[in-house]
Amino acid sequence: MMNRINYIDWMKSLAIIGVILLHVTSLYWYGLDTRTFEWQTLNFFQSITRWCVPFFVIASGELFLSMKISLKTLYLKYIYRLVVVLLIWSIIYALFNSLWNWSTSEVIAHLTKGQFHLWFLVMIIGIYIIIPILSYISSDTKLSGYFLLLWFVFGSIVPTLQQFKMFEFSKEISTTFDFNLAIGFSGYYILGKYLNSILFTKTHKIIIYILGLLSLITTIILSSYFSYVEEKPIHTYFDYFNPFIIISTIATYILIKNVTINLDNSLIQFISKHSFGIYLVHIIFIVLLDKIGINTNIFPVITIPGITLIVLVLSTLTSFLLKKIKPINKFM
């Protein structure tokens, strides 16, 4: 049990660092000229961190699907907590985003629009609602494999092929029968427990690592090339259900698990413990730093990791302090 917790701590810690890096680079990813060195640098860091959000889903699934939770506990403890967190932080961000153009209508507009990174909470709430069903599926390895096969084919391969003109005819069919709407992130939720049940040989791991590396390189090249040609950012190859993202995520998961399964680290455990709080507050620090001119527009190779580190430290400290406040710590 401790071994499993070790690598999950590493997964959550590396994932939250990846999320911060992703959002640091996202700030100007949409606005810069895609033919500049600065944009290409942002795009490179975007490309190598697409596994971070799936990692959180995988880690959550591996923990929860191994537990027996009653419907009462599921709703009154876990879902209730996330709903409250979503409401509170939606209000906090609506107020924060209105500071530079303050008015009641501005606050309401931001509240109605919602804070972009809080979509993750909405998704997890949806996953939690169907946990009893996912638990049943994940309890059977063959059934899990069948579910993941459907998820990969209809949630990843089919939508990706539809990006090409020769497969456009299938869009009407998939619009009518939206399999991905039903499956979505639940595939990642089951994936961790499923992979944990498989004994990979050294040869299997090498093959998976090679496929993962090739998928990562392909993501970098395709996103960079087509964005350069189209002269605008192309997000297609960054979709969390893109086959290359799924394959590179699986490879990264297996690599981190094998490297860190017996690797204790107090700092990693501390970051992991505060990863949820870090996730909630980190956007505030990214925006504030940008307001005072600390951003990735100059020397991005240096400023991207530098700002990521600053935001990580400030967010971790904030989460740590908020957890000391009793009425608040239940929701951090």
N, C-alpha and C positions, 0 to 999 in steps of 0.2 A: 504493500500500500504506500509506504513511504517513497519507494522508487518511482511509482507512478506520479505521486505528488511532486517529486523533484522535477521531472521533465515538464509537467504542466505549469509549474512555477516559471520555468525557463520560457515556455511557450507564451505565457501571458505577459511576461516582462519584455521579451523581444517583440511581441505583437504590439504592445502599447508604445514602444519606441518607434516601431514601424508606422503606427497610426500618426504619431506626432510628425515624423519625417514626411509622411504622405501629405498631411495638411499644411505643413510649412511650405512644401513645394507647390501645393495646389493654389496658393494665394495668387501667384502670377502665371501659373501654367496656362490659363485660358486667355490671358491678355497680351503676352509677349509674342513677337514675331517668331514663328516656328522655324525660321531659317537662321536664327542667331545661335551662337554658342551657348548663351545664357539659357535659352529655352530648351535646347538639346540636353543641357546638364540637368535641368529640372525634370525633363522627361525620363532621363536615365534613372534618377532616384525614384520617380513615380513607378517605373517599370519593375524595379527590384523589390518593391514593398507591397505588391498587390496581394501577397499571402497573409498580410497582417490581420485583416478583418475576418477571413475564414478561420484563422487560428483561434480567435476568441470563440467562435461558434463551435469549432471542433472541441476545444477544451471544456466548454460548458456542457456539450453533449456527452463527452466521455465521463464527466463527473455525475451529471444528473441521471443518465440512463443506467448507471450502475447502482442507483439508489432506489429504494421503494418509498414513494411519496404518495400519500393519500390525496384525493381531489381537494379536500378541505384545506390541507396544508399547502398544496400547490397554489390555490387561489388566495387564501388568507395571508400567507407568508411571502411567497415569491412573486406572484403576479401583482398583488396589492402593492408591494414595495416598488416594483418597477413602474407601475401606473403613477404612484405618488412622485417618484423621482422624475418621471417624464413631465408631469404637470409643473412641478417646482422649477425645474431647470429650463423649461420652455418660457416661463415667466421671467426668470433671471436673465435669460438671453434676449428676450424681447425688450426688457428695460436697458440692458447693456448696449444692444445694437441701436437704441434710440438716443443714446447720450449725445451724439454729435449732431442730432437734428431733432431736439426734444419736442414732442407734442403727444397728446393722448392718441390721436389718430395714427401716429407713427408707431407707438407701442402696440396698438391693436393690429396694425398691418403686419408687424413682425411676429406677433403672437399667432395670427391667422396663418401666415406663411410657414411658420415653424423654423427651428434652427436646423441647418442642414445635417449636422453630424448626429443629431438625436434620432435619425431614422433607424439607427441600430437598435434602440430601445423598443421601438414599435415592432420591429422584426422579431426580436427576442420574446416579446410578449405574445406574439402570434405563435412562435415555436412552443412556448410554455403551455399554451392552451391545448396543443395537440400532443404534449408529452406522453399521455397515457397510450396513444396510438403508436408513437415512435418507440416507446419502451417495449411494446409488444413486438414490433418489427425487429428491433435490435436484439431481442432475446433469442432470436433464431438466426444463426450465421448465414444460412442459405437464403432466408427471406430478406435479410439485410443486403446480401449480394444482389438479389433480384431488384430490390428497391433502388440500390445505387446504380445498377445498370440502366434502369428506366430514367433515373435522374440524369445520368451522364448523356444518354442518347437524346432525350426530349428536352432536357434543360440546358444542354451544352452544345452537343454536336449539331442538332437541327437548327437552333437559332444562329449558330456560327455560319453554317452553310448558306443560310438565307441572306447573308451579306453579299453573296455572289449572284450575279444576274441570272445564271443558268438555273438557280434554285428559287428564284423569286416566286414561281408559281405556287410554292408550298406555304407562302405567307398567309394566304387566305384560309387555308386549312388550319394552320396553327393559331390563327386569330379566333377561329370558331372553337377549336379544342386547345385551350391554353394549358398544356400540361405543366409548364414551368410555374404558372400561377399556383398550382396545387402543390408542387414539389418544393420549388424555391430553395431556401437555405436549409431546409430540413435534411437535404442530402449531406451537407457539411456536418450537421448535428449528429447524424448517425455514423459518419465516416470515421471519426476518431475511435469509437468503440469497436467498429468493424476491423480497422487496421490493427488495433491492439490484440485482436483475437487471432491474427494470422502470424505464423512463424516464418519470417523471411530469411532465406539463406543468404550467404555472403554474395553469391552471384546475383540473386534477386535484387539485393540492395544496390549493387553496382549498376545494374541495368536501370533501376529506378532513378538513381542519382544522375546517370547520363541523360535519361529522358527529361528529368527535371531541369538540368542545365541547358539542354537544347531548347526546351520550352521557354526558359527565361531569356535566352539569347534571341529566340524568335520573337518574343514579345517586344523586346527592346528594338529590334530591327524593324519590325512591321509598324509599330507605333511611330517610330522616328521617321521612317521613309514616307509613309502615307501622309503624315502631318506635314512633312516638308513639301511633298508634291501638291497637296491640297491647299497649302499655305494657311492652315487652321488646325487646331488641336483635334486629333481623331481619338476618341475615347473607346472605340469598339474593342480594341485588344486589351483593354484594362478591365473589362467586365468580369465580375467575380465568377461567372459561369462559363467563361471562355475556356475551351479545352486546355490551352497552354497554361492558364492560371491554375486550373484544377490540378494538372499534372505537376507543375512546379510547387504547388502547395503541399501535395502528397509527399513529394521528394523531400521538401524542407522539413515537414513533420517527422518523417522517418529518420532523417539525419539528426535533427535536434534531440529526438527521443533517445537515439543510440549513443550520442555523445554525452548527454547530460543526465541519463537515467540514475547514475550513482554520484552525480556531481552536486554537492551541497554548496550553496553560496548565500550568505546572509543578506547581501545587497540585493540579489535577484529575488529572494523571498520577500524582502521589504517592498520592492517595486511591484511584485506580483500582488501582494496584499493590498496595495493602494491603486492598482491598475484601473479599477472602476472609477474611483475618484479622480484620477489623473485624466481619464477619458472625458469626464464631465467638464472639467475646468480648463483643459489645455488650450482650447480655442481663444479664450479670453486673453491669455498671455501672448499668443501668436498675433492677435489683432493689436494689442497694446504695444508690443515691440515694433510692429509695422508703423504705428502712429508716430513713434519717435524716430523713425528712419532706420530701424534695424530690420532689414529684410534681405531677400535673396537676389536683389537686382544687381549687386556688385560682387564680383568674385564668388559666384555660387558654389564652386567646389569647396570653398572654405566656409562660407556663411550658412550653407544648408546644414552640415553637421553641427556647426557652432550654435545656431539658433535652436536646433533640435535638442541639444544638450541643455541650453538655458531654459527652454520651455519644460523639459523633463524635470529639472531640479525644482523650478518654481511650482510646477503642478504637483509634484510629489510632496513638497513641503506644505502646500495648501491643503492637499488631501489629508496629510498627517495631522495638521492642526484642526481641521473640520471634524475628523474622527474623535478628537478629544472632547468635542461638545456633545453631550449625551442626547439631546433631542434630535441632533442631526446625524449622529454616527450610524443610526439604523438605516440611513438612506445613502450611505457613501460606500 
